[in-house]
Amino acid sequence: MGCWDIWASRGGSAQIAFLQGERRGQENLKKDLVRRIKMLEYALKQERAKYHKLKYGTELNQGEIKPPTYDSDEGNDTETQSPPNSSHQLSWKQGRQLLRQ
């Protein structure tokens, strides 16, 4: 009896199936959390635009605010999708400064 036979007889393949199921569950959880983060970011952008319009009487120049897409590859980092010096980053920094005041 070989080493692999002993491992398989002790439930090695069941352990692999269990771990694969765990991994799929973690991936689904990550996708769900990324989707929720995108929804919250979108809602925050809308609230900031609404607040700016009420306070200053003008539209906030954020470019076109569009709802997030959920069918794209969720595994990618959201930081790589926008350049570091974009208007999104600047408005985010301004928002952080307003929260600190």
Backbone torsions as a table, in degrees:
resi	resn	phi	psi	omega
1	MET	NA	127.5	-177.5
2	GLY	-83.6	171.6	-179.7
3	CYS	-61.3	-39.6	-179.2
4	TRP	-68.5	-35.2	179.1
5	ASP	-65.8	-41.8	178.3
6	ILE	-63.9	-43.6	-179.6
7	TRP	-62.1	-44.6	-179.7
8	ALA	-67.0	-36.7	-179.4
9	SER	-70.6	-21.9	178.7
10	ARG	-90.4	10.1	175.8
11	GLY	94.5	23.1	-179.3
12	GLY	-63.1	-41.4	-179.1
13	SER	-70.2	-32.7	176.2
14	ALA	-67.0	-36.6	178.3
15	GLN	-65.4	-40.1	178.1
16	ILE	-63.2	-44.8	179.1
17	ALA	-62.0	-40.3	178.5
18	PHE	-62.8	-45.8	-178.9
19	LEU	-66.6	-36.0	176.7
20	GLN	-65.2	-39.6	176.2
21	GLY	-64.0	-40.0	176.9
22	GLU	-61.3	-42.3	-179.5
23	ARG	-64.8	-43.4	177.7
24	ARG	-61.3	-40.2	178.3
25	GLY	-63.4	-40.6	178.3
26	GLN	-66.4	-39.2	178.3
27	GLU	-65.1	-40.9	178.0
28	ASN	-65.2	-39.5	177.9
29	LEU	-63.3	-41.9	179.3
30	LYS	-63.1	-44.0	179.0
31	LYS	-61.3	-41.6	179.7
32	ASP	-64.5	-43.0	-179.8
33	LEU	-66.1	-39.3	177.4
34	VAL	-63.7	-40.5	178.8
35	ARG	-63.3	-42.3	179.0
36	ARG	-65.9	-38.7	178.1
37	ILE	-62.9	-43.2	178.9
38	LYS	-62.4	-39.6	178.5
39	MET	-64.5	-41.9	179.7
40	LEU	-66.7	-39.3	177.5
41	GLU	-62.8	-41.3	179.4
42	TYR	-64.1	-44.8	179.5
43	ALA	-64.2	-38.4	178.5
44	LEU	-64.4	-41.6	177.1
45	LYS	-61.5	-41.2	179.1
46	GLN	-65.1	-42.3	179.7
47	GLU	-65.4	-40.2	178.5
48	ARG	-63.4	-41.2	179.0
49	ALA	-65.3	-41.0	179.6
50	LYS	-65.5	-43.6	179.6
51	TYR	-63.1	-43.0	-179.5
52	HIS	-62.9	-41.3	-179.6
53	LYS	-66.5	-39.5	179.3
54	LEU	-69.2	-39.0	-175.9
55	LYS	-77.3	-44.0	-173.4
56	TYR	-106.4	-12.1	178.7
57	GLY	78.0	7.1	178.6
58	THR	-127.2	158.8	177.5
59	GLU	-72.4	142.9	175.5
60	LEU	-79.5	128.8	-177.3
61	ASN	-84.9	84.7	177.3
62	GLN	-106.6	8.2	-170.7
63	GLY	80.0	-166.3	-179.9
64	GLU	-81.3	121.2	176.5
65	ILE	-85.2	115.4	180.0
66	LYS	-122.4	148.3	-179.4
67	PRO	-63.5	149.6	-178.7
68	PRO	-68.4	151.8	175.9
69	THR	-98.5	137.7	-176.7
70	TYR	-106.5	-8.8	-177.8
71	ASP	-91.9	2.2	176.7
72	SER	-78.1	176.8	179.5
73	ASP	-68.8	110.5	-175.0
74	GLU	-77.2	-15.1	-176.1
75	GLY	-76.4	-16.3	-178.0
76	ASN	-74.0	150.8	175.8
77	ASP	-70.5	140.5	178.6
78	THR	-75.6	-19.1	-179.6
79	GLU	-68.3	-29.1	-177.4
80	THR	-80.7	-8.9	-176.6
81	GLN	-82.7	-24.2	180.0
82	SER	-121.7	139.1	179.2
83	PRO	-64.9	152.3	-174.2
84	PRO	-63.6	-25.8	-177.8
85	ASN	-105.2	24.5	-179.3
86	SER	-75.9	168.1	179.8
87	SER	-65.5	-26.7	176.7
88	HIS	-62.5	-44.7	179.3
89	GLN	-65.6	-40.1	-179.5
90	LEU	-65.6	-42.5	179.3
91	SER	-67.6	-32.9	176.9
92	TRP	-65.0	-43.5	178.8
93	LYS	-64.6	-40.6	177.8
94	GLN	-63.8	-39.0	177.8
95	GLY	-64.2	-39.5	177.9
96	ARG	-64.5	-39.3	179.6
97	GLN	-66.5	-38.0	178.2
98	LEU	-65.2	-36.1	179.2
99	LEU	-69.0	-30.0	-179.0
100	ARG	-75.8	-20.8	-177.4
101	GLN	-72.4	NA	NA
